[in-house]
Amino acid sequence: MRKSIVNYAIVTNADTGFGRELALSLAKRGNVVLITTIDEAIGEKLLEEIRYKARSKSVLYHPLDLSSQKSIRKFVSDYRYNVKQLDYLIFNDSIEFLKTKKRQYTADDIEHNWAEYHMGPVIMSGLLLAMLKESPDARIIISLPESVFANRHQKVNLEDAEFRNSKYNLMHAYHQAKLAEIFFIQYLAEHINETNIILNGISIPNLKIPKDHLKKIGLGVRLHNRFATGPKKASHTVLFALTCSRKKLVTGSILSLHRKNRRLNPYLKDVEIKDQVMTLTRKYIIT
C-alpha cells in the first residue's frame, strides 16, 4: 500500500452500487471526496451521511447527470474553478436505466444507455485529463457489469447503436454501451501509456441496490437484492486499484473482484472494431 496522503477523488453516482462504500472509505482515509448523484435530494442526504460516518468535512457534493453533455461540462467547469486538483476519477453506474423498459432519448437526442454509460465517461474523462496529468499518481476506474462478459455473442451495432431502426431491449442497450466502454478503455490506455495516469476497468457482479431506491423501482429489484452481492467487496477491489503500487497494475486491463486481470474474448481485442467504435463515438460529441 502507498503511504496515506491526501488525494482528491470524484465518485460518480455515489448513491448506487459500490459508490457509497468507496466514497466512505476514501473519506475515512482523509481524502477530499466529491460525490455526485442525479437526484439532488438523495445527494444532499448522502453527503451528510458520509460526512457523519467518516467524521470528515472534506466530502463535497455536486449534482451530475452523465447522460447530459451540458451537465458534464458544467460539472467539470465548476470543479476546475472550485477544487483545482484531481487524483482519482471513479465512474460508477447509476440505476436510472432500471426505472423503465421503454426506449428513452436524452435532451441531446441520444439513446439514454449509450449517452450515460458510454458517452458520459468518454466526455468527462477527456475534459478532466489535463487535470489528472498534473497529479503525480492519477487513477481512473470505470465499473463494468460482470454480465457484459457473459454474453459472448453480443456486439456493438455500429450501424444502429441507439436501436432507432431495430427492436429495443433494455439490457441489450445497456450491455452494448458497456461493450463500447471496454473499447474506450483500451483506446484511452494507449494515449495515456506514457503519462502518470493508470486506467482500469473493474468487473462488478450483480450488486444490491440501496434501500432508498427500492420504492421507485419495484418488486423486481427487491427480488434481485435477495441474490445480489453486497457492495463492500467491490469497493475493496476498487480501493486496491486506487492505492496499490503502480507496478501491480497494467493500464487498460480489466480487474476482477479477485484482483486478477480479466481475459477478453477475441471480439473485444479486435483493433479494427475498437477504431470503428471510437470513430462512431466521436460523432456523438457535441462541441
C-alpha positions as CSV (number, residue, x, y, z in Angstrom):
1,M,0.0,0.0,0.0
2,R,1.1,3.6,-0.7
3,K,1.6,6.0,2.2
4,S,-1.5,7.7,3.4
5,I,-1.6,11.1,1.7
6,V,-4.5,13.4,0.9
7,N,-5.8,12.7,-2.6
8,Y,-8.8,14.4,-4.4
9,A,-11.4,12.0,-5.7
10,I,-14.5,12.1,-7.8
11,V,-17.0,9.3,-7.3
12,T,-19.9,9.4,-9.8
13,N,-23.4,8.0,-8.8
14,A,-22.2,7.5,-5.3
15,D,-25.6,6.5,-4.1
16,T,-25.6,3.2,-6.0
17,G,-23.5,0.1,-6.3
18,F,-20.2,0.3,-4.6
19,G,-20.1,4.1,-4.8
20,R,-21.3,4.8,-1.3
21,E,-18.9,2.4,0.3
22,L,-16.0,3.6,-1.7
23,A,-16.7,7.3,-1.0
24,L,-16.9,6.5,2.7
25,S,-13.7,4.5,2.7
26,L,-11.8,7.3,0.8
27,A,-13.2,9.9,3.2
28,K,-12.1,7.9,6.3
29,R,-8.6,7.8,4.9
30,G,-8.6,11.6,5.0
31,N,-9.0,12.2,1.3
32,V,-11.1,15.0,-0.3
33,V,-14.0,13.2,-1.9
34,L,-16.6,14.8,-4.3
35,I,-19.7,12.6,-4.7
36,T,-22.2,13.0,-7.5
37,T,-25.8,11.9,-7.9
38,I,-28.5,12.6,-10.4
39,D,-31.1,13.2,-7.7
40,E,-30.1,16.3,-5.7
41,A,-32.3,15.3,-2.7
42,I,-30.6,11.9,-2.4
43,G,-27.2,13.5,-2.9
44,E,-27.6,16.0,-0.1
45,K,-28.7,13.3,2.2
46,L,-25.8,11.1,1.2
47,L,-23.4,13.9,1.8
48,E,-24.4,14.4,5.4
49,E,-24.4,10.6,5.9
50,I,-20.8,10.1,4.6
51,R,-19.6,13.2,6.5
52,Y,-21.0,11.9,9.7
53,K,-19.7,8.3,9.3
54,A,-16.3,9.4,8.1
55,R,-16.1,12.3,10.7
56,S,-14.8,14.4,7.9
57,K,-15.9,17.7,6.4
58,S,-13.8,17.1,3.3
59,V,-16.7,15.4,1.5
60,L,-18.3,17.6,-1.2
61,Y,-21.3,17.2,-3.4
62,H,-22.3,18.3,-6.9
63,P,-25.3,17.1,-9.0
64,L,-24.3,15.4,-12.2
65,D,-26.2,13.6,-15.0
66,L,-23.7,11.6,-17.0
67,S,-26.3,11.3,-19.8
68,S,-26.3,15.0,-20.4
69,Q,-23.2,16.6,-22.1
70,K,-24.4,20.0,-20.8
71,S,-24.4,18.7,-17.2
72,I,-21.0,17.1,-17.6
73,R,-19.4,20.3,-19.0
74,K,-21.0,22.4,-16.2
75,F,-19.7,20.0,-13.6
76,V,-16.2,20.0,-15.0
77,S,-16.2,23.8,-15.2
78,D,-17.3,24.1,-11.6
79,Y,-14.8,21.5,-10.4
80,R,-11.9,23.2,-12.1
81,Y,-12.8,26.5,-10.6
82,N,-13.5,25.4,-7.1
83,V,-11.2,22.4,-6.5
84,K,-8.3,22.6,-9.0
85,Q,-6.8,19.2,-8.1
86,L,-7.8,15.6,-9.1
87,D,-6.1,12.3,-8.4
88,Y,-8.9,9.7,-8.6
89,L,-11.7,9.6,-11.1
90,I,-14.2,6.8,-10.5
91,F,-17.1,6.1,-12.8
92,N,-19.9,4.1,-11.1
93,D,-23.2,3.3,-12.8
94,S,-26.5,4.8,-11.9
95,I,-29.6,2.6,-11.9
96,E,-31.7,5.0,-13.9
97,F,-31.9,2.5,-16.8
98,L,-33.9,0.1,-14.5
99,K,-36.7,2.6,-14.0
100,T,-38.3,2.0,-17.4
101,K,-38.0,-0.6,-20.1
102,K,-39.0,1.9,-22.7
103,R,-36.6,3.4,-25.1
104,Q,-35.6,6.9,-23.9
105,Y,-33.6,9.7,-25.5
106,T,-31.8,12.4,-23.7
107,A,-32.0,16.2,-24.1
108,D,-29.1,15.7,-26.6
109,D,-31.3,13.3,-28.6
110,I,-29.1,10.3,-27.8
111,E,-30.4,6.9,-26.6
112,H,-30.1,7.0,-22.8
113,N,-27.9,4.0,-22.2
114,W,-25.5,5.0,-24.9
115,A,-25.4,8.6,-23.6
116,E,-24.9,7.7,-19.9
117,Y,-22.9,4.5,-19.8
118,H,-20.6,5.2,-22.8
119,M,-20.5,8.8,-23.8
120,G,-20.6,10.1,-20.3
121,P,-17.3,8.7,-19.2
122,V,-15.7,9.4,-22.6
123,I,-16.5,13.1,-22.4
124,M,-15.9,13.6,-18.7
125,S,-12.6,11.8,-18.6
126,G,-11.5,13.7,-21.7
127,L,-12.3,17.1,-20.1
128,L,-10.5,16.2,-16.9
129,L,-7.5,14.5,-18.5
130,A,-5.3,17.6,-18.3
131,M,-6.0,18.0,-14.5
132,L,-5.2,14.3,-14.0
133,K,-1.9,14.7,-15.7
134,E,-0.9,17.2,-13.1
135,S,-1.3,14.6,-10.4
136,P,1.9,12.6,-9.6
137,D,-0.1,9.3,-9.5
138,A,-3.5,9.6,-11.0
139,R,-6.0,6.7,-11.3
140,I,-9.2,6.3,-13.5
141,I,-11.6,3.5,-12.6
142,I,-14.6,2.5,-14.8
143,S,-17.1,0.0,-13.5
144,L,-18.2,-2.8,-15.8
145,P,-21.0,-5.3,-15.1
146,E,-20.0,-8.9,-14.9
147,S,-22.9,-9.7,-17.1
148,V,-21.4,-7.9,-20.1
149,F,-18.7,-10.6,-20.3
150,A,-21.2,-13.5,-20.0
151,N,-22.9,-12.9,-23.4
152,R,-20.1,-13.6,-25.9
153,H,-22.4,-13.2,-28.8
154,Q,-23.4,-9.5,-28.2
155,K,-21.6,-6.9,-30.2
156,V,-21.7,-3.2,-30.7
157,N,-24.1,-2.4,-33.5
158,L,-22.1,0.1,-35.5
159,E,-25.0,0.8,-37.8
160,D,-27.7,1.3,-35.2
161,A,-26.1,1.8,-31.8
162,E,-29.2,3.6,-30.5
163,F,-31.7,1.0,-31.7
164,R,-33.6,3.5,-33.8
165,N,-34.2,1.1,-36.6
166,S,-34.3,-2.2,-34.6
167,K,-36.3,-3.8,-31.8
168,Y,-35.4,-2.2,-28.4
169,N,-34.2,-4.3,-25.5
170,L,-33.2,-2.6,-22.3
171,M,-30.4,-4.9,-21.3
172,H,-29.1,-5.2,-24.8
173,A,-28.9,-1.4,-24.9
174,Y,-27.1,-1.3,-21.6
175,H,-24.6,-4.0,-22.4
176,Q,-23.9,-2.6,-25.8
177,A,-22.9,0.7,-24.2
178,K,-20.7,-1.1,-21.7
179,L,-19.0,-3.1,-24.5
180,A,-18.3,0.2,-26.2
181,E,-16.8,1.4,-22.9
182,I,-14.4,-1.6,-22.9
183,F,-13.1,-0.5,-26.3
184,F,-12.8,3.1,-24.9
185,I,-10.7,1.8,-22.0
186,Q,-8.3,0.2,-24.4
187,Y,-8.2,3.3,-26.6
188,L,-7.6,5.7,-23.8
189,A,-4.9,3.4,-22.3
190,E,-2.9,3.7,-25.5
191,H,-3.0,7.5,-25.3
192,I,-2.0,7.8,-21.6
193,N,0.5,5.0,-21.6
194,E,3.4,7.4,-21.2
195,T,1.8,9.6,-18.6
196,N,1.3,9.3,-14.8
197,I,-2.3,8.1,-15.2
198,I,-3.3,4.5,-14.6
199,L,-6.6,3.4,-16.1
200,N,-8.5,0.2,-15.1
201,G,-11.9,-1.3,-15.6
202,I,-13.4,-3.2,-12.7
203,S,-15.7,-6.1,-13.4
204,I,-18.6,-5.9,-10.9
205,P,-21.1,-8.7,-10.2
206,N,-24.8,-8.0,-9.6
207,L,-24.8,-5.8,-6.5
208,K,-27.5,-5.0,-4.0
209,I,-29.4,-1.7,-4.8
210,P,-29.7,0.7,-1.9
211,K,-33.0,0.6,0.0
212,D,-33.7,4.3,-0.6
213,H,-34.1,3.4,-4.3
214,L,-36.4,0.4,-4.0
215,K,-39.7,2.2,-3.7
216,K,-39.1,3.8,-7.0
217,I,-38.1,0.6,-8.8
218,G,-40.5,-2.0,-7.5
219,L,-40.7,-5.7,-6.7
220,G,-38.3,-6.9,-9.3
221,V,-35.3,-5.2,-7.8
222,R,-36.4,-6.3,-4.3
223,L,-36.1,-9.9,-5.5
224,H,-32.8,-9.1,-7.2
225,N,-31.4,-7.9,-3.8
226,R,-32.0,-11.3,-2.3
227,F,-29.5,-12.9,-4.5
228,A,-27.1,-10.0,-5.2
229,T,-23.7,-9.3,-3.7
230,G,-23.1,-6.6,-1.1
231,P,-21.1,-3.6,-2.4
232,K,-18.3,-3.7,0.2
233,K,-16.3,-6.4,-1.7
234,A,-16.5,-4.4,-4.9
235,S,-15.4,-1.2,-3.0
236,H,-12.4,-3.1,-1.6
237,T,-11.2,-4.1,-5.0
238,V,-11.6,-0.5,-6.3
239,L,-9.7,0.8,-3.2
240,F,-6.9,-1.7,-4.0
241,A,-6.7,-0.4,-7.6
242,L,-6.5,3.2,-6.3
243,T,-3.9,2.7,-3.6
244,C,-1.7,-0.2,-4.6
245,S,1.8,0.2,-6.1
246,R,1.7,1.2,-9.8
247,K,3.9,-1.9,-10.5
248,K,0.9,-4.2,-9.7
249,L,-1.4,-2.6,-12.3
250,V,-1.5,-2.7,-16.1
251,T,-3.1,0.4,-17.7
252,G,-6.1,-0.7,-19.8
253,S,-6.6,-4.0,-18.0
254,I,-9.9,-5.2,-16.5
255,L,-9.7,-6.3,-12.9
256,S,-12.0,-8.9,-11.4
257,L,-13.1,-8.8,-7.8
258,H,-10.2,-11.2,-7.1
259,R,-7.8,-8.5,-8.3
260,K,-6.7,-10.5,-11.3
261,N,-6.6,-9.2,-14.9
262,R,-9.6,-10.5,-16.7
263,R,-9.1,-12.1,-20.1
264,L,-11.0,-10.6,-23.0
265,N,-12.6,-12.6,-25.8
266,P,-11.3,-12.1,-29.4
267,Y,-14.0,-9.6,-30.3
268,L,-13.1,-7.2,-27.5
269,K,-9.4,-7.4,-28.6
270,D,-10.1,-6.6,-32.2
271,V,-8.2,-3.4,-33.0
272,E,-10.3,-2.7,-36.1
273,I,-13.5,-2.9,-34.2
274,K,-12.0,-0.6,-31.5
275,D,-11.2,2.0,-34.1
276,Q,-14.7,1.8,-35.6
277,V,-16.3,2.2,-32.2
278,M,-14.2,5.2,-31.4
279,T,-15.0,6.7,-34.8
280,L,-18.7,6.3,-34.1
281,T,-18.2,7.7,-30.6
282,R,-16.7,11.0,-31.9
283,K,-19.9,11.6,-33.9
284,Y,-21.9,11.9,-30.7
285,I,-19.7,14.6,-29.0
286,I,-21.4,17.9,-29.0
287,T,-18.9,20.8,-29.4
